[in-house]
Amino acid sequence: MTAERVPLNEKVYGVDYIPEKINGDYEGKHILSVEQFERRDLEELFKVTTWIRHKVKSGDPSVNSVALGKVMASLFYEPSTRTDLSFQAAMRRLGGNVINASNGVQFSSVYKGENLPDTIRAVGCYADAIILRHPEAGSTFEAAHALEALRSETGTETILISGGDGIGEHPTQALLDLYTIEDFKGNSGDIDITLVGDLFNGRTVHSLGRLLSINGFGRVRVNLVSPESLRMPAEIISSMEEKGISVLETERLNNVLSSTDVIYWTRVQEERFEDPSEYAAIKDSFVLTPELMTHVKSDAIVMHPLPRKGEMGSQYDHKELDQDPRTVYFQQMENGMYIRMALLGATMGRIRS
Ligand code: NCD
């Protein structure tokens, strides 16, 4: 890797740190943003992902030694089920090892008030890859920058992969989302994608919006359906429009539902609201029910990054929705493990396409 070597200087942490582009070579790269990928990098990753998926599903053990001798640290400052466990499962299925703070980060030196760069550099001394989820946007950039500092100090070449950066980005989620879209819908045709819910706080839709902007993915139209106060940030809309995507913002789901090929439903991010009454007033703005599904195309797919709460109705609604063949969120979730296996293998230099 040819990353810029930076001096160990607290003042520069998190400031203007731009991760290297993949540019055809994943080895040694931190994964912080979908902006690092070009279309050909995605094609490579998706090809490897499909190969891995086939191996795992057919019980072929040949991927079991890809990460032999490597260690991945799982460092989650925010709750997680899918991202944390799919990364852990991915590393183990590749034959690598996983470490985390006994009983979670709240029982690490974070509890004593240690700052993020110090914690990251400590973990960087023990692991080859760190998966970081943190509530503050920009923190994964700050952490990767700290690892660059460690690299210039000790030569330790640990990589950082974002598992969610506050309300900023969730790049590996967007990779698995796009993989799932292409898996069901191909990558060449006309496609209408509708993102629904909390588009302001939802990091999954931020990364997916940016990723859809990457050249070469068919002719995409994106509908953004949210309450007025939870609209998609303007700069993400501009980045899509600059790449020729036609974007429609609306509060009326009915205007777009029946022409949509991919529906991406999201949860209102309760934990990002300071005022609980504001959350309560808005949380049921868009609820996907079995009745609403009668307006959805017969060959559309419905995705959700999960977890889900009231935005998919009651427990009974969940059950009915899950039985609808158009809902693919469990396949989406499983794809996440394969994408993360491919990404870990490639960034650790153990898989080349
Ligand atoms: C998402 C997240 O954490 O951003 N979950 C996930 O990683 N699958 C979405 C959410 O919490 O709503």
Boltz pocket constraint, residues with backbone or C-beta under 6 A from the ligand:
constraints:
  - pocket:
      binder: B
      contacts: [[A, 79], [A, 82], [A, 83], [A, 163], [A, 164], [A, 170], [A, 173], [A, 203], [A, 204], [A, 267], [A, 305], [A, 306], [A, 307]]
      max_distance: 6.0
